[in-house]
């Protein structure tokens, strides 16, 4: 299925906390993320966005990466990651799990479910740049 994509694919940021979303957007911009950053309030919104991005004429671009908080009501980060990995169109979509604490069992589960990275909030701009460059294949920004 062909999806219309803009010249820059968005970074999806899924978090139910407006404060965390604000801080992560700020860090992503500090990391030089050239793509649009689309923030969504939870797993349900992310699923709806991703489904819509597959619809011809929807005008939404598939993201180059999903940054997702673990602890959210209704659909948590693990639920979203599980759903994404079950969708043929999104099996290889880079997924970065975000968490407020480095709990070994959460880290292990994220890896088992197919997360590409597991980051404790709030990673440095340098770490975010490295992750974005790796998973989105961004060219280094000029000057």
Secondary structure, 3 states (H helix, E strand, C coil): CCCCCCCCCCEEEECCCHHHHHHHHHHHHHCCCCCCEEEECCHHHHHHHHHHHCCCCCCCCCCCEEEEECCCCCCCHHHHHHHHHHCHHHCCCEEEEEECCCCHHHHHHHHHHCCCEEEECCCCHHHHHHHHHHHHCCCCCCC
